[in-house]
Amino acid sequence: MIRAPFASICALLVFGATAQAQETDAGQRISLELNTAQTVDNSCQLTFLITNGHAQSINQAVYETVLFDSAGQVSVITLFDFGTLPPALPRVRQFGIPQVTCEGLGRVLINGASVCTGAGLPEAACTKDFTVSTRTTIEVIG
């Protein structure tokens, strides 16, 4: 009879430790993942998962983004406006690149933040310790 409450307490402690580790892992940085890339009607639709690891909300985050073709040549330079990013909550954003197929892309470079606003944000909040990753065959650097 003692096992059930003990197991419940252990589960709560493990869950709490896991949640705390996830918060700590976010750190004071922006994490950006290229989650999917799909060609739709002769346009490449890039889907990103972005997480604001800061304690403050970001009112607007705009990143200069450079797309390279599979031969390594610059194909497009554009701005991706990720909008409002609340603290510690992942957000999904999609961007369509007309007349570019995803199969032709080899690399995405996040070239820096052109806009990063929010009350009480630390200096370089959108670029310091910025991390990128991908779940696609397209390389992401930044």
C-alpha positions in Angstrom: 0.0 0.0 0.0 2.9 2.3 0.6 4.3 1.7 -2.9 1.6 3.6 -4.8 2.1 6.9 -3.0 5.8 6.5 -3.0 5.8 5.8 -6.8 3.6 8.9 -7.3 6.0 11.0 -5.3 9.0 9.7 -7.3 7.2 10.3 -10.5 6.4 13.9 -9.5 10.1 14.5 -8.5 11.3 13.0 -11.8 8.8 15.1 -13.8 9.8 18.3 -11.8 13.5 17.6 -12.4 12.9 17.0 -16.1 10.9 20.2 -16.5 13.5 22.2 -14.6 16.3 20.7 -16.7 14.3 21.7 -19.9 14.0 25.2 -18.6 17.7 25.4 -17.7 18.6 23.9 -21.1 16.8 26.8 -22.8 19.2 29.2 -21.1 19.3 32.9 -21.8 19.3 32.4 -25.6 17.2 31.9 -28.7 17.0 28.4 -30.1 16.0 27.9 -33.7 15.2 24.6 -35.4 14.5 24.1 -39.1 11.8 21.5 -38.6 10.5 20.9 -42.1 11.1 22.0 -45.7 8.4 21.3 -48.3 8.1 22.4 -51.9 4.5 23.7 -52.4 3.4 25.2 -55.7 7.0 26.0 -56.9 7.8 27.6 -53.5 9.9 26.3 -50.6 8.0 26.4 -47.4 10.3 26.4 -44.4 8.9 25.6 -41.0 10.9 26.7 -37.9 10.5 25.9 -34.2 11.8 28.9 -32.2 12.1 29.2 -28.4 12.9 32.3 -26.4 15.0 31.3 -23.4 15.0 34.7 -21.9 12.9 35.6 -18.9 11.4 38.6 -20.9 9.1 38.5 -23.9 10.5 39.5 -27.2 8.1 41.8 -29.0 9.6 41.3 -32.4 12.5 39.2 -33.7 13.5 39.6 -37.3 16.5 37.6 -38.7 18.4 38.2 -41.9 18.4 34.8 -43.6 20.5 33.7 -46.5 19.5 30.6 -48.6 22.2 28.8 -50.5 21.6 26.4 -53.3 23.0 22.8 -53.3 26.1 24.1 -55.2 26.8 26.5 -52.3 25.8 29.7 -54.2 23.6 32.4 -52.6 20.1 31.9 -53.9 18.1 34.4 -51.8 18.8 37.0 -49.0 15.6 37.8 -47.1 14.2 38.8 -43.7 12.2 36.3 -41.6 10.0 38.1 -39.0 9.4 35.6 -36.2 7.1 38.1 -34.5 6.4 38.0 -30.8 8.2 35.3 -28.8 7.0 34.8 -25.2 9.5 33.5 -22.7 10.1 29.7 -22.5 7.3 28.8 -24.9 8.2 27.3 -28.3 6.6 28.9 -31.3 6.2 27.6 -34.9 6.7 30.0 -37.8 6.5 29.2 -41.6 8.0 31.2 -44.4 7.4 30.6 -48.1 10.2 31.4 -50.6 8.6 31.9 -54.1 10.3 30.3 -57.1 12.7 28.3 -55.0 12.3 24.5 -54.5 13.4 23.0 -51.2 15.2 20.2 -53.1 17.5 22.9 -54.5 18.5 24.2 -51.1 21.7 23.1 -49.4 22.1 25.5 -46.6 20.4 28.2 -44.6 22.5 30.9 -42.8 20.9 33.0 -40.1 23.0 36.1 -40.7 22.0 38.0 -37.6 19.1 39.8 -36.1 18.0 43.0 -37.8 15.3 43.7 -35.3 15.1 42.5 -31.6 12.8 44.4 -29.4 11.4 43.9 -25.9 11.3 45.6 -22.5 14.2 44.6 -20.3 16.0 42.3 -22.8 19.7 41.9 -22.3 22.1 43.3 -24.9 22.3 41.1 -28.0 19.4 39.0 -26.7 18.6 37.7 -30.1 22.1 36.8 -31.1 24.2 35.9 -28.0 24.4 32.2 -27.5 22.0 31.8 -30.4 21.6 28.1 -31.3 20.5 26.5 -34.6 19.6 23.0 -35.6 17.8 21.1 -38.3 15.6 18.1 -38.7 16.0 18.3 -42.5 18.7 17.5 -45.0 19.3 21.3 -45.3 22.2 22.5 -43.2 21.5 25.4 -40.9 24.2 27.7 -39.6 24.2 30.9 -37.7 
